[in-house]
């Protein structure tokens, strides 16, 4: 659970940004400040609409009231006692007032809980992008970032399709978030059953990896192959090496000229099932069948 969302916002956060002339002209100014300080959500909601219609009011006070309301909606969205649709509506209302990575993350988690994996991946990707490129005043701890990255790559693996987005590749291969370094990236490069031939999803993610290494030209990369635990241990080890080697050949044939180190781990490093996924289930196996990429 995220840290408690504070409902009250210090007046000093926005006073310095107001234009004195407009502050004096805005008839609702004192009422907005009083309503926020009193934690009167209904009155702030009413006044937010008043501010939108009053051209004499500085945008800063409307934004401040909007942030207050966004945090209140976010608190509702975090309430596990509410029905998923009520939580989703609250989070969408929060997002309409303030772009916050926590809100995007919670929307992704709601989709994840309902096994809508492509939608979950899309929201989680946006949350990660917001952490990296958005409002840096929105705190994100390393543990938060690591958990989001893990859930994002798991959602990609369970989507059953390569999630189409102009930003998908750049987010998948991002290496740093506010000083947090991404050591390795699990890629859902999947193969036909009992084969070293890519399936449709696997080929698209292999192409994303190839595009990345051709653009950034790291001098050395590592590819670790992993399988699910079904089948013999020796066979799985050999299959994991052969599949990682398929990816290596795909990159070399595509024009990458750096060093590629290939390793296979078979079923020896099956990741723990994420929340909502049963250990040993087909979903867990899909997450286990992956190629780990290390590079820059």
C-alpha positions as CSV (number, residue, x, y, z in Angstrom):
1,X,0.0,0.0,0.0
2,X,1.2,3.5,-0.8
3,X,1.9,5.9,2.1
4,X,-1.1,7.7,3.4
5,X,-2.3,10.4,1.1
6,X,-2.6,13.7,3.0
7,X,-5.8,15.6,2.3
8,X,-4.6,19.1,3.3
9,X,-2.2,21.0,1.2
10,X,-0.2,23.9,2.7
11,X,-1.3,27.3,1.5
12,X,2.3,28.3,1.2
13,X,2.7,25.9,-1.7
14,X,0.8,28.1,-4.1
15,X,0.7,31.6,-2.6
16,X,4.1,32.5,-4.0
17,X,2.9,31.7,-7.5
18,X,-0.2,33.9,-7.5
19,X,-0.3,37.2,-9.4
20,X,-1.2,39.8,-6.7
21,X,-3.6,41.7,-8.9
22,X,-5.5,38.6,-9.9
23,X,-5.5,37.3,-6.3
24,X,-7.2,40.5,-5.1
25,X,-9.7,40.4,-8.0
26,X,-10.7,36.8,-7.5
27,X,-13.9,36.8,-5.4
28,X,-13.6,33.1,-4.5
29,X,-10.1,33.2,-3.3
30,X,-10.7,33.4,0.4
31,X,-13.5,30.9,0.2
32,X,-11.3,28.4,-1.6
33,X,-8.5,28.8,0.9
34,X,-10.9,28.4,3.8
35,X,-12.6,25.3,2.3
36,X,-9.3,23.5,1.6
37,X,-8.0,24.4,5.1
38,X,-11.2,23.1,6.6
39,X,-11.0,19.9,4.5
40,X,-14.4,20.6,3.1
41,X,-14.4,18.5,-0.1
42,X,-17.9,19.3,-1.2
43,X,-17.3,23.0,-1.0
44,X,-13.9,22.8,-2.8
45,X,-15.6,20.8,-5.6
46,X,-18.2,23.5,-6.0
47,X,-15.6,26.3,-5.9
48,X,-13.4,24.5,-8.4
49,X,-16.1,24.9,-10.9
50,X,-16.6,28.5,-9.9
51,X,-12.9,29.2,-10.4
52,X,-13.0,27.7,-13.9
53,X,-15.6,30.1,-14.9
54,X,-14.1,33.2,-13.3
55,X,-11.5,34.7,-15.6
56,X,-10.4,37.1,-12.8
57,X,-8.9,34.2,-10.8
58,X,-5.3,33.2,-11.3
59,X,-4.9,29.6,-12.6
60,X,-2.6,28.8,-9.7
61,X,-5.4,28.7,-7.2
62,X,-7.6,26.6,-9.4
63,X,-4.7,24.2,-9.9
64,X,-4.2,24.1,-6.1
65,X,-7.8,23.3,-5.5
66,X,-7.6,20.7,-8.2
67,X,-4.7,19.0,-6.6
68,X,-6.5,18.9,-3.3
69,X,-9.5,17.1,-5.1
70,X,-7.2,14.8,-7.0
71,X,-5.6,13.6,-3.7
72,X,-9.1,13.0,-2.3
73,X,-10.1,11.0,-5.3
74,X,-6.9,9.1,-5.1
75,X,-7.6,8.2,-1.5
76,X,-11.0,6.8,-2.6
77,X,-9.2,4.9,-5.3
78,X,-7.0,3.2,-2.7
79,X,-9.9,2.1,-0.6
80,X,-10.0,-1.7,-1.0
81,X,-13.5,-1.7,0.6
82,X,-15.0,0.0,-2.5
83,X,-16.1,-1.9,-5.6
84,X,-13.5,-2.0,-8.4
85,X,-15.7,0.2,-10.7
86,X,-16.0,2.8,-7.9
87,X,-12.3,2.8,-7.4
88,X,-11.6,3.0,-11.1
89,X,-14.0,6.0,-11.4
90,X,-12.3,7.7,-8.5
91,X,-8.8,7.2,-10.0
92,X,-9.9,8.5,-13.4
93,X,-11.4,11.6,-11.6
94,X,-8.0,12.1,-9.9
95,X,-6.1,11.7,-13.1
96,X,-8.3,14.3,-14.8
97,X,-7.2,16.8,-12.2
98,X,-3.5,15.9,-11.7
99,X,-1.2,13.5,-13.5
100,X,0.4,11.4,-10.8
101,X,2.3,8.2,-11.1
102,X,0.5,6.7,-8.1
103,X,-2.8,7.2,-9.8
104,X,-1.6,5.6,-13.0
105,X,-0.1,2.7,-11.1
106,X,-3.3,2.0,-9.2
107,X,-5.3,2.0,-12.4
108,X,-2.8,-0.5,-13.7
109,X,-3.1,-2.7,-10.6
110,X,-6.9,-2.6,-10.9
111,X,-6.6,-3.9,-14.5
112,X,-4.1,-6.5,-13.3
113,X,-6.4,-7.8,-10.6
114,X,-9.1,-8.3,-13.3
115,X,-6.5,-10.0,-15.6
116,X,-6.8,-7.3,-18.2
117,X,-3.1,-7.5,-18.8
118,X,-2.6,-5.3,-21.9
119,X,-4.5,-2.5,-20.2
120,X,-2.5,-3.1,-17.0
121,X,0.7,-2.9,-18.9
122,X,-0.3,0.4,-20.6
123,X,-1.1,2.1,-17.3
124,X,2.0,0.7,-15.6
125,X,4.1,2.0,-18.5
126,X,2.6,5.4,-18.2
127,X,3.3,5.4,-14.4
128,X,7.0,4.5,-15.0
129,X,7.3,7.2,-17.7
130,X,5.7,9.7,-15.3
131,X,8.3,8.8,-12.6
132,X,11.1,9.3,-15.1
133,X,9.9,12.4,-17.0
134,X,7.0,13.9,-15.0
135,X,6.6,15.9,-11.8
136,X,9.7,15.2,-9.8
137,X,8.0,16.5,-6.6
138,X,6.0,13.3,-6.6
139,X,8.1,11.1,-4.4
140,X,9.0,7.6,-5.8
141,X,11.1,5.4,-3.7
142,X,13.4,2.7,-5.2
143,X,11.2,0.0,-3.8
144,X,8.2,1.6,-5.6
145,X,10.0,1.7,-8.9
146,X,11.3,-1.8,-8.6
147,X,7.8,-3.2,-7.9
148,X,6.3,-1.2,-10.8
149,X,9.0,-2.5,-13.2
150,X,8.4,-6.1,-12.1
151,X,4.7,-5.8,-12.5
152,X,5.0,-4.1,-15.8
153,X,7.2,-6.8,-17.3
154,X,5.0,-9.5,-15.9
155,X,1.9,-7.8,-17.5
156,X,3.7,-7.7,-20.8
157,X,4.5,-11.4,-20.5
158,X,0.8,-12.2,-19.7
159,X,-0.7,-10.0,-22.4
160,X,-0.4,-12.6,-25.1
161,X,0.5,-9.9,-27.6
162,X,3.2,-7.3,-28.0
163,X,1.6,-4.2,-26.4
164,X,1.6,-1.6,-29.3
165,X,2.8,1.8,-28.3
166,X,5.2,4.3,-29.7
167,X,6.7,4.6,-26.2
168,X,6.6,0.9,-25.3
169,X,10.1,0.1,-26.4
170,X,11.8,3.2,-24.9
171,X,10.1,2.5,-21.5
172,X,10.9,-1.2,-21.5
173,X,14.6,-0.5,-22.0
174,X,14.9,2.5,-19.8
175,X,18.0,2.1,-17.5
176,X,17.5,4.7,-14.8
177,X,14.8,6.4,-12.8
178,X,15.8,9.2,-10.5
179,X,19.1,7.5,-9.7
180,X,17.5,4.0,-9.5
181,X,19.4,1.8,-11.9
182,X,17.7,-1.0,-13.8
183,X,20.1,-4.0,-13.6
184,X,18.2,-6.3,-15.9
185,X,15.1,-6.5,-18.0
186,X,12.9,-9.6,-18.4
187,X,11.7,-9.7,-22.0
188,X,8.6,-11.8,-23.0
189,X,10.5,-13.1,-26.1
190,X,8.4,-16.3,-26.5
191,X,8.7,-19.2,-28.8
192,X,6.6,-21.9,-30.4
193,X,6.0,-24.9,-28.1
194,X,9.0,-27.1,-27.7
195,X,10.8,-25.0,-30.3
196,X,13.5,-22.3,-30.8
197,X,11.3,-20.5,-33.4
198,X,9.8,-17.2,-32.2
199,X,6.0,-17.0,-32.0
200,X,4.3,-13.8,-33.1
201,X,4.7,-12.0,-29.7
202,X,8.3,-13.2,-29.3
203,X,9.3,-11.9,-32.7
204,X,7.9,-8.5,-32.0
205,X,9.7,-8.2,-28.7
206,X,12.9,-9.5,-30.3
207,X,12.5,-6.7,-32.9
208,X,12.1,-4.1,-30.1
209,X,15.3,-5.4,-28.6
210,X,17.1,-5.3,-31.9
211,X,15.9,-1.7,-32.5
212,X,17.2,-0.7,-29.1
213,X,20.7,-2.2,-29.5
214,X,21.0,-0.8,-33.0
215,X,20.0,2.7,-31.8
216,X,22.1,2.7,-28.6
217,X,24.9,0.4,-29.8
218,X,26.1,-0.9,-26.4
219,X,29.5,-2.6,-26.8
220,X,28.4,-5.7,-24.8
221,X,25.1,-7.2,-23.9
222,X,24.0,-10.3,-22.0
223,X,21.1,-12.7,-22.8
224,X,20.0,-15.2,-20.2
225,X,17.4,-17.8,-21.3
226,X,14.9,-19.3,-18.9
227,X,12.1,-21.9,-19.2
228,X,9.2,-23.0,-17.1
229,X,9.7,-26.1,-14.9
230,X,7.8,-28.6,-17.1
231,X,10.0,-31.2,-18.8
232,X,13.3,-32.6,-17.8
233,X,15.9,-30.4,-16.1
234,X,18.7,-31.2,-18.6
235,X,16.4,-30.7,-21.6
236,X,15.1,-27.4,-20.2
237,X,18.7,-26.2,-19.7
238,X,19.6,-27.0,-23.3
239,X,16.4,-25.4,-24.6
240,X,17.1,-22.2,-22.6
241,X,20.5,-21.9,-24.1
242,X,19.3,-22.6,-27.6
243,X,16.5,-20.0,-27.3
244,X,18.9,-17.4,-26.1
245,X,21.2,-18.3,-29.0
246,X,18.3,-17.7,-31.4
247,X,17.9,-14.2,-30.0
248,X,21.7,-13.7,-30.4
249,X,21.6,-14.7,-34.0
250,X,18.6,-12.5,-34.6
251,X,20.5,-9.5,-33.3
252,X,23.6,-10.3,-35.3
253,X,21.7,-10.8,-38.5
254,X,20.0,-7.5,-37.9
255,X,23.3,-5.6,-37.9
256,X,24.3,-5.5,-34.2
257,X,28.1,-5.7,-34.0
258,X,28.8,-5.8,-30.3
259,X,29.7,-8.7,-28.0
260,X,26.8,-10.9,-27.0
261,X,27.1,-13.2,-24.0
262,X,24.6,-16.0,-24.0
263,X,23.7,-18.1,-20.9
264,X,20.9,-20.6,-20.2
265,X,19.4,-21.3,-16.8
266,X,16.6,-23.7,-17.7
267,X,14.1,-24.0,-14.9
268,X,16.6,-23.1,-12.1
269,X,15.5,-19.5,-11.6
270,X,11.7,-19.6,-11.9
271,X,10.5,-16.2,-10.5
272,X,8.0,-16.2,-7.6
273,X,4.4,-15.7,-8.8
274,X,3.2,-12.1,-8.6
275,X,0.1,-11.2,-6.6
276,X,-3.0,-12.8,-8.0
277,X,-1.1,-15.5,-10.0
278,X,-1.2,-19.1,-8.7
279,X,2.2,-20.8,-8.3
280,X,2.6,-23.5,-11.0
281,X,-0.2,-22.1,-13.1
282,X,0.0,-21.5,-16.9
283,X,0.2,-17.8,-16.1
284,X,3.2,-18.5,-13.8
285,X,4.8,-20.6,-16.5
286,X,4.3,-17.8,-19.1
287,X,6.2,-15.4,-16.8
288,X,8.9,-18.0,-16.3
289,X,9.5,-18.4,-20.1
290,X,11.6,-15.3,-20.7
291,X,14.9,-13.9,-21.8
292,X,16.8,-11.6,-19.4
293,X,18.5,-8.7,-21.1
294,X,21.4,-6.8,-19.6
295,X,23.0,-3.9,-21.4
296,X,22.6,-0.2,-21.9
